[in-house]
Amino acid sequence: METYFLSDVHLGLGTRDQERAKEDRLLAFLDASRPTAEALVILGDLFDLWFEYRTVIPKGFHRTLAALQRYTDGGIPVTFLTGNHDFWMGDFFETELGISVLRHPTEIAVQGKRVYLHHGDGLGTNDPGYRFIKPILRSRLSITMYRWLHPDIGVSIARGSSRSSRAYTSAKDFGEDPGMIAHATGKIREGVDVVVMGHRHVPAFQPIGNGLYVNLGDWITHNSYGVMAGGTMQLRTWNGQQGTTNG
């Protein structure tokens, strides 16, 4: 059995046709992986925008939500670590889909290995502005005030902010950012076996000391994801029918 990891799908980023094709790829991957999955871990930015009101969720991508529920209905645990585009979650994923939502970087046990999960946002040395504003955006006060806006207005503003953030980060070359590598190195020195991140949209598979740093890449360009089987981590690319191993 295998544990699957993916991040940075950014559903809703492109045109309607682009997003339909992207969701088709994602659904094919989810359906093909389910028979061998012991768990699924999403490391944020599944959506380019997700903001929940108490009684309203964003329109669209029902097929993806249904695919995730097929996992949980089948007894396969799904964990969702929020990213910088979908951290404004309420309780919909937990109460309606049975998905465990993590709002902070977390260490989990997978097949006897210590695995540290971090979306990756706020670690880049070239992005001090985001590190400053991140706690403000995620504060309970900010979220409460924003929910006073009518959903049509609030979602429209949030989509504009999301696109600006995406354009801003796309213009940067995150590369193997020293801040992200330093954070991974520190965790491995603490005894973590595998550090898994996303955010930078470029797959990476880098041994560090006695551990491993993996960046999951994205589903905008790379269709990449991680798989742990028998305690060994691999980075793969989905080709439409199956995954090919990258690392």
Backbone as JSON, one array per atom type, in Angstrom:
{
  "sequence": "METYFLSDVHLGLGTRDQERAKEDRLLAFLDASRPTAEALVILGDLFDLWFEYRTVIPKGFHRTLAALQRYTDGGIPVTFLTGNHDFWMGDFFETELGISVLRHPTEIAVQGKRVYLHHGDGLGTNDPGYRFIKPILRSRLSITMYRWLHPDIGVSIARGSSRSSRAYTSAKDFGEDPGMIAHATGKIREGVDVVVMGHRHVPAFQPIGNGLYVNLGDWITHNSYGVMAGGTMQLRTWNGQQGTTNG",
  "N": [[0.84, -1.2, 0.0], [0.31, 2.35, -0.49], [1.22, 5.72, 0.35], [0.11, 8.79, -0.76], [1.19, 12.0, -1.9], [0.42, 15.33, -2.68], [0.41, 18.69, -4.08], [-0.35, 22.18, -4.71], [-2.2, 22.42, -6.92], [-3.94, 24.38, -7.69], [-6.66, 24.83, -8.54], [-8.93, 26.62, -10.47], [-7.36, 28.67, -11.34], [-6.8, 29.2, -14.1], [-8.29, 29.56, -17.41], [-11.7, 28.53, -18.13], [-11.67, 26.22, -19.8], [-9.0, 25.4, -19.5], [-8.95, 24.8, -16.77], [-10.83, 22.79, -16.62], [-9.55, 20.75, -18.04], [-7.31, 20.41, -16.42], [-8.52, 19.55, -14.03], [-9.6, 17.17, -14.95], [-7.24, 15.67, -15.34], [-6.33, 15.53, -12.7], [-8.45, 14.12, -11.48], [-8.29, 11.68, -12.82], [-5.85, 10.78, -11.85], [-6.43, 10.61, -9.06], [-8.48, 8.68, -9.03], [-7.16, 6.47, -10.17], [-5.2, 5.99, -8.29], [-6.48, 5.35, -5.94], [-7.14, 2.53, -5.39], [-4.71, 1.47, -4.41], [-4.05, 3.08, -2.33], [-3.15, 3.91, 0.97], [-3.31, 6.21, 2.32], [-3.9, 9.72, 1.71], [-2.25, 12.74, 1.26], [-2.54, 16.16, 1.18], [-0.76, 19.01, 0.45], [-1.54, 21.73, 0.51], [-2.86, 24.59, -1.35], [-4.61, 23.36, -3.13], [-6.74, 24.55, -4.26], [-6.95, 27.6, -6.13], [-8.18, 29.58, -4.85], [-9.8, 29.43, -1.79], [-12.29, 30.25, 0.26], [-14.24, 30.17, 3.07], [-17.51, 30.86, 4.15], [-19.82, 30.83, 6.92], [-22.08, 29.48, 5.98], [-21.65, 29.18, 3.3], [-19.79, 27.99, 0.56], [-17.09, 28.11, -1.89], [-18.06, 28.19, -5.34], [-17.94, 25.55, -7.75], [-15.78, 22.87, -9.01], [-16.86, 20.57, -7.95], [-16.56, 17.93, -8.66], [-13.99, 17.24, -7.87], [-14.18, 17.48, -5.08], [-16.02, 15.43, -4.64], [-14.49, 13.25, -5.45], [-12.53, 13.21, -3.47], [-14.14, 12.62, -1.31], [-14.83, 10.03, -1.95], [-12.51, 8.72, -1.28], [-12.44, 9.04, 1.59], [-14.91, 7.9, 2.27], [-14.34, 5.32, 1.6], [-12.71, 4.55, 3.61], [-10.13, 5.49, 3.51], [-7.79, 7.57, 4.83], [-7.66, 11.11, 4.49], [-5.58, 13.87, 4.51], [-5.28, 17.34, 4.86], [-3.17, 19.88, 4.58], [-3.22, 23.25, 4.93], [-2.49, 25.76, 2.43], [-1.06, 28.84, 1.14], [-3.06, 29.82, -0.45], [-5.43, 28.68, 0.24], [-5.98, 28.81, 2.94], [-8.04, 29.92, 4.39], [-10.08, 28.24, 5.53], [-13.15, 26.84, 6.71], [-15.15, 24.61, 8.47], [-15.99, 22.8, 6.59], [-14.57, 20.8, 5.08], [-13.84, 19.03, 7.06], [-16.26, 18.32, 8.45], [-18.11, 17.63, 6.42], [-16.74, 16.14, 4.47], [-15.05, 14.49, 5.82], [-12.33, 14.9, 6.08], [-9.13, 15.4, 7.46], [-7.99, 18.43, 8.59], [-5.11, 20.37, 8.63], [-3.62, 23.19, 10.01], [-1.18, 24.22, 10.47], [2.39, 23.7, 10.05], [3.36, 20.3, 10.35], [4.42, 17.26, 11.92], [4.19, 13.91, 10.91], [3.65, 10.34, 11.17], [4.61, 7.97, 8.83], [4.49, 4.88, 7.54], [6.39, 3.98, 9.38], [8.26, 6.0, 9.26], [9.47, 9.27, 10.09], [7.83, 12.04, 9.03], [7.85, 15.29, 7.92], [5.65, 17.91, 7.35], [5.2, 20.79, 5.42], [3.81, 23.56, 3.87], [5.46, 25.44, 2.68], [5.35, 28.15, 2.32], [6.4, 31.38, 3.38], [8.96, 30.7, 4.11], [10.87, 31.36, 2.27], [13.8, 33.17, 1.52], [13.75, 35.3, -0.14], [11.37, 36.62, 0.15], [10.41, 38.54, 2.21], [8.27, 40.27, 2.66], [5.91, 38.75, 2.52], [6.25, 37.1, 4.75], [5.87, 38.93, 6.74], [3.17, 39.74, 6.44], [1.73, 37.39, 6.58], [0.87, 36.33, 9.24], [-1.06, 38.27, 9.8], [-3.0, 38.02, 7.78], [-3.95, 35.51, 8.43], [-5.09, 35.75, 10.87], [-7.61, 35.46, 13.41], [-9.22, 37.69, 13.75], [-9.01, 39.07, 11.27], [-10.21, 37.23, 9.54], [-12.79, 37.04, 10.63], [-13.75, 39.68, 10.25], [-13.67, 39.83, 7.46], [-15.63, 38.06, 6.75], [-17.92, 39.47, 7.08], [-18.46, 40.67, 4.73], [-20.54, 40.48, 1.8], [-20.81, 37.29, 0.2], [-20.45, 37.29, -2.68], [-19.07, 39.69, -3.08], [-16.9, 39.39, -1.32], [-15.61, 37.04, -2.28], [-14.93, 37.87, -4.85], [-13.07, 39.93, -4.32], [-11.15, 38.42, -2.97], [-10.36, 36.66, -5.0], [-9.09, 38.4, -6.77], [-6.94, 39.18, -5.15], [-5.72, 36.7, -4.87], [-4.91, 36.15, -7.51], [-3.09, 38.22, -7.85], [-1.18, 37.52, -5.97], [-0.35, 35.1, -7.08], [0.76, 35.99, -9.52], [2.8, 37.54, -8.51], [4.45, 35.7, -7.08], [5.08, 34.01, -9.19], [6.76, 35.53, -10.69], [9.09, 35.38, -9.36], [12.16, 33.62, -8.91], [12.18, 30.86, -7.28], [13.85, 28.68, -7.0], [16.19, 26.47, -5.43], [15.6, 27.53, -2.66], [17.52, 29.08, -0.12], [16.38, 29.46, 2.42], [14.28, 27.58, 2.58], [15.67, 25.19, 2.24], [17.37, 25.35, 4.45], [15.52, 25.2, 6.53], [14.49, 22.63, 6.1], [16.86, 21.17, 6.49], [17.35, 21.66, 9.2], [15.17, 20.31, 10.38], [15.72, 17.68, 9.63], [18.08, 17.26, 11.02], [17.0, 17.14, 13.51], [16.01, 14.64, 13.52], [14.03, 13.95, 11.74], [12.88, 12.01, 8.99], [11.94, 12.47, 6.35], [11.33, 15.47, 4.69], [8.66, 17.21, 3.44], [7.5, 19.48, 1.08], [5.77, 22.13, -0.7], [4.66, 24.76, -2.71], [6.73, 26.18, -4.23], [6.51, 25.28, -6.79], [8.19, 23.76, -8.37], [9.47, 20.61, -8.9], [11.48, 18.81, -6.55], [14.05, 16.69, -5.34], [15.99, 15.87, -2.94], [18.6, 14.51, -1.2], [19.57, 15.03, 2.16], [21.96, 14.89, 4.49], [21.14, 12.33, 6.67], [18.6, 12.26, 5.82], [15.81, 13.28, 3.71], [14.81, 15.75, 1.41], [11.9, 16.75, -0.16], [10.27, 18.41, -2.73], [7.09, 18.88, -3.92], [6.36, 20.01, -6.35], [4.05, 20.94, -8.86], [0.66, 21.04, -10.28], [0.14, 22.58, -12.4], [2.07, 22.83, -14.34], [3.8, 20.58, -14.06], [2.52, 18.24, -13.09], [3.18, 16.62, -10.89], [3.91, 14.47, -8.07], [4.19, 12.93, -4.81], [5.1, 9.68, -3.56], [5.0, 7.3, -1.03], [6.16, 4.16, -0.39], [6.59, 1.15, 1.26], [8.21, 2.44, 3.09], [9.9, 3.98, 1.57], [10.48, 6.94, -0.19], [9.29, 8.39, -3.19], [9.38, 10.55, -6.07], [7.08, 11.35, -8.47], [5.69, 11.66, -11.83], [2.57, 12.33, -13.27], [1.29, 10.89, -16.14], [-1.1, 10.83, -17.38], [-2.15, 8.32, -17.48], [-0.66, 6.75, -15.8], [1.9, 6.9, -13.21], [5.23, 8.15, -13.62], [8.52, 7.61, -12.47], [10.53, 10.08, -10.93], [12.41, 10.5, -8.96]],
  "CA": [[0.0, 0.0, 0.0], [1.1, 3.55, -0.72], [0.72, 7.02, 0.77], [0.3, 9.75, -1.84], [1.33, 13.4, -1.51], [0.36, 16.29, -3.79], [0.18, 20.08, -3.69], [-0.29, 23.25, -5.72], [-3.01, 22.19, -8.12], [-4.47, 25.72, -8.0], [-7.91, 24.77, -9.29], [-9.54, 27.93, -10.6], [-6.37, 29.67, -11.74], [-6.81, 29.51, -15.53], [-9.58, 29.67, -18.09], [-12.61, 27.41, -17.87], [-11.18, 25.04, -20.51], [-7.76, 24.97, -18.86], [-9.24, 24.21, -15.47], [-11.53, 21.52, -16.85], [-8.53, 19.78, -18.42], [-6.5, 20.15, -15.23], [-9.3, 18.74, -13.11], [-9.67, 15.82, -15.54], [-5.97, 14.99, -15.02], [-6.32, 15.26, -11.27], [-9.42, 13.06, -11.18], [-7.74, 10.41, -13.32], [-4.83, 10.38, -10.87], [-7.06, 10.22, -7.8], [-9.21, 7.42, -9.22], [-6.21, 5.39, -10.42], [-4.38, 5.77, -7.09], [-7.29, 4.95, -4.79], [-7.07, 1.12, -5.0], [-3.46, 1.15, -3.7], [-3.76, 4.14, -1.35], [-3.45, 3.77, 2.39], [-3.58, 7.57, 2.77], [-3.64, 10.81, 0.78], [-1.86, 13.96, 1.97], [-2.52, 17.34, 0.32], [0.05, 20.02, 1.13], [-1.96, 23.1, 0.28], [-3.12, 25.2, -2.65], [-5.42, 22.55, -4.03], [-7.53, 25.56, -4.95], [-6.31, 28.91, -6.22], [-8.86, 30.35, -3.81], [-10.85, 28.78, -1.01], [-12.7, 31.03, 1.42], [-15.52, 29.67, 3.55], [-18.4, 31.52, 5.09], [-20.46, 29.82, 7.77], [-23.08, 28.71, 5.23], [-21.35, 29.3, 1.88], [-18.46, 27.58, 0.09], [-16.9, 28.55, -3.27], [-18.69, 27.44, -6.42], [-17.07, 24.88, -8.71], [-14.9, 21.75, -8.68], [-17.58, 19.56, -7.17], [-16.05, 16.59, -8.99], [-12.82, 17.0, -7.03], [-14.67, 17.24, -3.72], [-16.63, 14.1, -4.64], [-13.4, 12.27, -5.54], [-11.92, 13.13, -2.15], [-15.06, 11.92, -0.42], [-14.74, 8.6, -2.25], [-11.41, 8.22, -0.45], [-12.82, 8.93, 3.0], [-16.0, 6.92, 2.38], [-13.73, 4.0, 1.48], [-11.84, 4.29, 4.76], [-8.77, 5.97, 3.25], [-7.68, 8.89, 5.45], [-7.15, 12.23, 3.7], [-5.09, 14.98, 5.33], [-5.15, 18.57, 4.06], [-2.42, 20.97, 5.2], [-3.58, 24.42, 4.14], [-1.43, 26.56, 1.84], [-1.28, 30.28, 1.2], [-4.22, 30.18, -1.25], [-6.65, 28.03, 0.73], [-5.9, 28.68, 4.39], [-9.25, 30.43, 5.03], [-11.07, 27.16, 5.57], [-13.98, 26.64, 7.88], [-15.21, 23.21, 8.89], [-16.64, 22.0, 5.55], [-13.79, 19.62, 4.72], [-13.85, 18.09, 8.18], [-17.59, 17.82, 8.81], [-18.84, 17.09, 5.28], [-15.94, 15.21, 3.67], [-14.28, 13.6, 6.68], [-10.91, 15.16, 5.84], [-8.41, 16.02, 8.56], [-7.38, 19.68, 8.14], [-4.0, 20.88, 9.43], [-3.44, 24.62, 9.73], [0.2, 24.58, 10.77], [3.33, 22.62, 9.71], [3.12, 19.18, 11.26], [5.13, 16.0, 11.7], [3.34, 12.73, 10.97], [4.33, 9.06, 10.97], [4.17, 7.27, 7.62], [5.22, 3.63, 7.31], [7.52, 3.92, 10.29], [9.16, 7.13, 9.02], [9.05, 10.59, 10.55], [7.63, 12.88, 7.85], [7.49, 16.65, 8.3], [4.87, 18.55, 6.3], [5.17, 22.26, 5.44], [3.49, 24.02, 2.51], [6.66, 26.11, 2.17], [5.2, 29.6, 2.3], [7.0, 32.08, 4.51], [10.33, 30.25, 4.36], [11.77, 31.89, 1.25], [14.6, 34.33, 1.92], [13.48, 36.4, -1.06], [9.97, 37.05, 0.28], [10.17, 39.02, 3.57], [6.97, 40.91, 2.75], [4.88, 37.76, 2.83], [6.44, 36.65, 6.12], [5.29, 39.96, 7.61], [1.71, 39.83, 6.34], [1.1, 36.08, 6.77], [0.08, 36.21, 10.47], [-2.19, 39.19, 9.76], [-4.03, 37.42, 6.93], [-4.49, 34.29, 9.03], [-5.61, 36.02, 12.21], [-9.05, 35.26, 13.59], [-9.87, 38.99, 13.56], [-9.1, 39.34, 9.83], [-11.19, 36.31, 8.94], [-14.12, 37.43, 11.11], [-14.13, 40.92, 9.58], [-13.88, 39.56, 6.04], [-16.88, 37.32, 6.58], [-19.04, 40.41, 7.08], [-18.74, 41.03, 3.34], [-21.38, 39.55, 1.04], [-19.94, 36.32, -0.48], [-20.09, 37.69, -4.04], [-18.06, 40.73, -2.98], [-15.73, 38.84, -0.67], [-14.92, 36.11, -3.16], [-14.35, 38.66, -5.94], [-11.86, 40.58, -3.81], [-10.17, 37.37, -2.68], [-9.83, 36.14, -6.26], [-8.13, 39.39, -7.25], [-5.75, 39.06, -4.32], [-5.09, 35.43, -5.19], [-4.23, 36.29, -8.79], [-1.93, 39.09, -7.64], [-0.19, 36.71, -5.27], [0.18, 34.12, -8.03], [1.62, 36.71, -10.45], [3.97, 37.99, -7.75], [5.34, 34.59, -6.83], [5.53, 33.46, -10.46], [7.84, 36.37, -11.2], [10.29, 35.11, -8.58], [12.79, 32.32, -9.11], [12.35, 30.31, -5.96], [14.99, 27.78, -7.04], [16.34, 25.78, -4.16], [15.76, 28.68, -1.79], [18.29, 28.75, 1.08], [15.52, 29.4, 3.6], [13.55, 26.32, 2.58], [16.66, 24.13, 2.47], [17.83, 25.46, 5.84], [14.45, 24.69, 7.39], [14.49, 21.17, 5.94], [18.07, 20.64, 7.12], [17.14, 21.69, 10.65], [14.25, 19.24, 10.76], [16.42, 16.4, 9.47], [19.01, 17.16, 12.15], [16.19, 16.78, 14.68], [15.65, 13.24, 13.4], [13.0, 13.71, 10.73], [13.39, 11.23, 7.86], [11.57, 13.09, 5.08], [10.67, 16.78, 4.73], [7.87, 17.37, 2.22], [6.99, 20.83, 0.91], [5.25, 22.52, -2.01], [4.73, 26.22, -2.81], [7.61, 26.79, -5.23], [6.02, 24.83, -8.11], [9.25, 23.07, -9.1], [9.78, 19.39, -8.17], [12.85, 18.65, -6.05], [14.28, 15.44, -4.61], [17.36, 16.18, -2.52], [19.08, 13.94, 0.06], [20.27, 15.93, 3.08], [22.41, 14.08, 5.61], [20.48, 11.04, 6.75], [17.2, 12.43, 5.45], [15.45, 13.6, 2.33], [13.92, 16.89, 1.17], [11.11, 16.57, -1.38], [9.28, 19.42, -3.08], [6.13, 18.16, -4.76], [6.14, 20.65, -7.64], [2.69, 21.45, -9.04], [-0.17, 20.44, -11.34], [-0.04, 23.58, -13.44], [3.05, 22.5, -15.38], [4.56, 19.34, -13.9], [1.69, 17.07, -12.73], [4.07, 15.81, -10.07], [3.38, 14.07, -6.77], [5.06, 12.03, -4.06], [4.57, 8.38, -3.15], [5.82, 6.52, -0.11], [5.81, 2.74, -0.39], [7.6, 0.38, 1.97], [9.12, 3.35, 3.78], [10.76, 4.68, 0.61], [9.79, 8.05, -0.85], [9.57, 8.64, -4.6], [8.72, 11.67, -6.73], [6.59, 10.84, -9.75], [4.92, 12.54, -12.72], [1.4, 11.69, -13.84], [1.3, 11.07, -17.6], [-2.46, 10.68, -17.88], [-2.6, 6.96, -17.23], [0.11, 6.21, -14.69], [2.99, 7.77, -12.8], [6.61, 7.79, -13.94], [9.37, 7.99, -11.34], [11.55, 11.1, -11.14], [13.44, 10.42, -7.94]],
  "C": [[0.88, 1.25, 0.0], [0.4, 4.78, -0.12], [1.09, 8.04, -0.3], [0.33, 11.18, -1.29], [1.2, 14.27, -2.77], [0.1, 17.68, -3.26], [0.09, 20.95, -4.93], [-0.97, 22.88, -7.04], [-3.59, 23.52, -8.61], [-5.69, 25.64, -8.92], [-8.57, 26.15, -9.29], [-8.61, 29.01, -11.09], [-6.55, 30.14, -13.18], [-8.2, 29.71, -16.1], [-10.44, 28.45, -17.77], [-12.11, 26.13, -18.54], [-9.9, 24.51, -19.88], [-8.04, 24.25, -17.55], [-10.0, 22.89, -15.6], [-10.52, 20.43, -17.19], [-7.66, 19.41, -17.22], [-7.24, 19.25, -14.26], [-9.47, 17.32, -13.65], [-8.41, 15.03, -15.22], [-5.93, 14.6, -13.55], [-7.25, 14.12, -10.91], [-8.93, 11.7, -11.66], [-6.69, 9.88, -12.36], [-5.47, 9.87, -9.58], [-7.77, 8.88, -7.94], [-8.26, 6.24, -9.42], [-5.42, 5.03, -9.16], [-5.18, 5.16, -5.94], [-7.17, 3.47, -4.43], [-5.81, 0.75, -4.22], [-3.15, 2.12, -2.58], [-4.1, 3.7, 0.06], [-3.73, 5.13, 3.01], [-3.27, 8.54, 1.65], [-3.35, 12.06, 1.6], [-1.76, 15.1, 0.96], [-1.8, 18.45, 1.07], [-0.27, 21.44, 0.66], [-2.11, 23.51, -1.16], [-3.74, 24.21, -3.63], [-6.28, 23.48, -4.88], [-6.72, 26.85, -5.06], [-6.97, 29.88, -5.25], [-9.86, 29.44, -3.11], [-11.11, 29.66, 0.21], [-14.1, 30.58, 1.81], [-16.23, 30.7, 4.41], [-19.08, 30.43, 5.92], [-21.41, 28.92, 6.99], [-22.82, 28.71, 3.73], [-19.94, 28.79, 1.62], [-18.32, 28.01, -1.37], [-17.57, 27.61, -4.28], [-17.63, 26.76, -7.28], [-16.28, 23.72, -8.12], [-15.56, 20.74, -7.74], [-17.03, 18.17, -7.44], [-14.83, 16.25, -8.14], [-13.23, 16.71, -5.59], [-15.27, 15.84, -3.62], [-15.56, 13.02, -4.68], [-12.71, 12.11, -4.19], [-12.83, 12.4, -1.17], [-15.08, 10.42, -0.71], [-13.58, 7.97, -1.48], [-11.89, 8.0, 0.98], [-13.97, 7.94, 3.2], [-15.46, 5.49, 2.3], [-12.76, 3.68, 2.6], [-10.41, 4.72, 4.56], [-8.64, 7.37, 3.83], [-7.08, 9.92, 4.49], [-6.79, 13.36, 4.66], [-4.84, 16.17, 4.43], [-4.43, 19.61, 4.91], [-2.65, 22.22, 4.35], [-2.34, 25.16, 3.63], [-1.76, 28.04, 1.9], [-2.44, 30.74, 0.31], [-5.52, 29.57, -0.73], [-6.66, 27.88, 2.25], [-7.16, 29.17, 5.1], [-10.36, 29.37, 4.98], [-11.89, 27.24, 6.84], [-13.96, 25.18, 8.26], [-15.8, 22.29, 7.82], [-15.88, 20.71, 5.26], [-13.84, 18.57, 5.83], [-15.23, 17.48, 8.4], [-18.31, 17.14, 7.65], [-18.06, 16.01, 4.52], [-15.12, 14.25, 4.52], [-12.78, 13.73, 6.52], [-10.3, 15.84, 7.05], [-7.67, 17.26, 8.05], [-6.32, 20.12, 9.14], [-3.76, 22.33, 9.03], [-2.04, 25.12, 10.02], [1.11, 23.42, 10.34], [3.3, 21.53, 10.79], [4.02, 18.0, 10.9], [4.15, 14.84, 11.85], [4.2, 11.48, 10.81], [3.74, 8.37, 9.75], [5.07, 6.06, 7.43], [6.5, 3.56, 8.14], [8.54, 5.04, 10.13], [8.57, 8.41, 9.61], [9.0, 11.52, 9.34], [7.12, 14.25, 8.3], [6.84, 17.34, 7.11], [4.88, 20.06, 6.49], [4.83, 22.71, 4.02], [4.7, 24.7, 1.88], [6.56, 27.62, 2.16], [5.79, 30.21, 3.56], [8.42, 31.67, 4.83], [11.33, 30.87, 3.4], [12.5, 33.14, 1.72], [14.33, 35.53, 1.03], [12.06, 36.94, -0.94], [9.67, 37.54, 1.7], [8.81, 39.67, 3.73], [5.87, 39.94, 3.13], [5.02, 37.27, 4.27], [5.83, 37.65, 7.11], [3.76, 39.89, 7.62], [1.0, 38.5, 6.63], [0.31, 35.98, 8.07], [-1.12, 37.14, 10.52], [-3.33, 38.57, 8.96], [-4.71, 36.24, 7.61], [-5.1, 34.52, 10.41], [-7.12, 35.84, 12.25], [-9.81, 36.57, 13.35], [-10.06, 39.29, 12.08], [-10.18, 38.49, 9.18], [-12.6, 36.7, 9.35], [-14.61, 38.69, 10.39], [-14.46, 40.67, 8.11], [-15.21, 38.87, 5.8], [-18.11, 38.23, 6.67], [-19.38, 40.86, 5.66], [-19.69, 40.01, 2.72], [-20.47, 38.59, 0.28], [-19.53, 36.73, -1.89], [-18.99, 38.75, -4.03], [-16.77, 40.16, -2.41], [-14.92, 37.93, -1.57], [-14.26, 36.85, -4.32], [-13.06, 39.34, -5.51], [-10.77, 39.54, -3.57], [-9.56, 36.8, -3.95], [-8.8, 37.11, -6.84], [-6.84, 39.33, -6.47], [-4.98, 37.79, -4.63], [-4.31, 35.52, -6.5], [-2.99, 37.17, -8.66], [-0.81, 38.33, -6.95], [0.47, 35.72, -6.22], [1.12, 34.79, -9.02], [2.91, 37.13, -9.76], [4.96, 36.86, -7.54], [5.86, 33.97, -8.11], [6.7, 34.25, -11.02], [9.15, 36.12, -10.48], [10.85, 33.74, -8.95], [13.07, 31.73, -7.74], [13.54, 29.36, -5.9], [15.01, 26.89, -5.81], [16.63, 26.86, -3.13], [16.51, 28.29, -0.51], [17.43, 28.64, 2.33], [14.77, 28.08, 3.7], [14.5, 25.15, 2.86], [17.15, 24.15, 3.91], [16.79, 24.91, 6.8], [14.39, 23.17, 7.31], [15.69, 20.54, 6.63], [17.93, 20.6, 8.63], [16.23, 20.57, 11.12], [14.91, 17.87, 10.66], [17.43, 16.2, 10.59], [18.29, 16.8, 13.44], [15.72, 15.33, 14.62], [14.54, 12.92, 12.43], [13.61, 12.96, 9.54], [13.14, 11.9, 6.52], [10.87, 14.42, 5.35], [9.97, 16.97, 3.4], [7.28, 18.78, 2.19], [6.38, 20.98, -0.48], [5.62, 23.97, -2.26], [5.55, 26.75, -3.97], [7.36, 26.29, -6.65], [7.11, 24.19, -8.98], [9.6, 21.81, -8.31], [11.25, 19.34, -7.75], [12.92, 17.37, -5.23], [15.74, 15.47, -4.18], [17.7, 15.51, -1.19], [19.83, 15.0, 0.86], [20.67, 15.11, 4.3], [21.78, 12.71, 5.57], [19.01, 11.1, 6.34], [17.01, 12.83, 4.01], [14.52, 14.81, 2.32], [13.23, 16.67, -0.17], [10.21, 17.79, -1.56], [8.38, 18.81, -4.15], [5.87, 18.79, -6.12], [4.73, 21.2, -7.75], [1.94, 20.64, -10.09], [-0.57, 21.47, -12.37], [0.84, 23.22, -14.63], [3.55, 21.07, -15.29], [3.72, 18.09, -13.63], [2.48, 16.09, -11.87], [3.47, 15.55, -8.69], [4.37, 13.13, -6.1], [4.33, 10.75, -3.7], [5.53, 7.77, -2.15], [5.28, 5.1, -0.08], [6.93, 1.97, 0.29], [8.62, 1.24, 2.67], [10.06, 4.11, 2.88], [9.95, 5.72, -0.14], [10.24, 8.16, -2.29], [8.84, 9.89, -5.05], [8.34, 11.21, -8.13], [5.86, 11.93, -10.54], [3.77, 11.75, -13.31], [1.34, 11.97, -15.33], [-0.08, 10.91, -18.23], [-3.04, 9.31, -17.63], [-1.89, 6.33, -16.05], [1.22, 7.19, -14.33], [4.34, 7.24, -13.23], [7.51, 8.37, -12.87], [10.42, 9.01, -11.75], [12.7, 10.97, -10.15], [13.12, 9.34, -6.93]]
}
